């Protein structure tokens, strides 16, 4: 699949999974740069959920982008490298500032 761009929210098939990994078909936010997406056959993405996070769930970010079909939260700890064969249709695009916030959350997890 060509044309998967950073900042897009797309459907992805995350099966198979183990333990606490986000499972099933769900929206993901593409974090990897466009050139990586084109050349590697993979993307780096973070899982999204439409369910408000429960109290105490670490590092979720609510998106306020008007371009998404409904309210989503990024589950920042659920980052994955996915084959482009797992990636489906586009749901929308988030703002560059929101991508930066997700990356800031990743840096917090990684201690960077």
C-alpha angles and dihedrals in degrees: 000000000000129000103040103157135196111262096028121129109218138168114258135184106229097181131153102049138162131218114322098001117125105263141202130012111334141146118271133191114231109228102169121096119263094247091054090050092051098045106034103050087230139081132208110229143165122223120246131206133198092208117093110248118258119243112284098017104143123242111353122156124204114220119219097187112139090209094073121091093231142354115299136182124205114232093214095190090057099077119152142174106230134188111245085238087072092055121096139178125336119257099182146298132271127217120266088241090059092051088052090053091052090050090048088054090050089052089053091053093045095044093238 
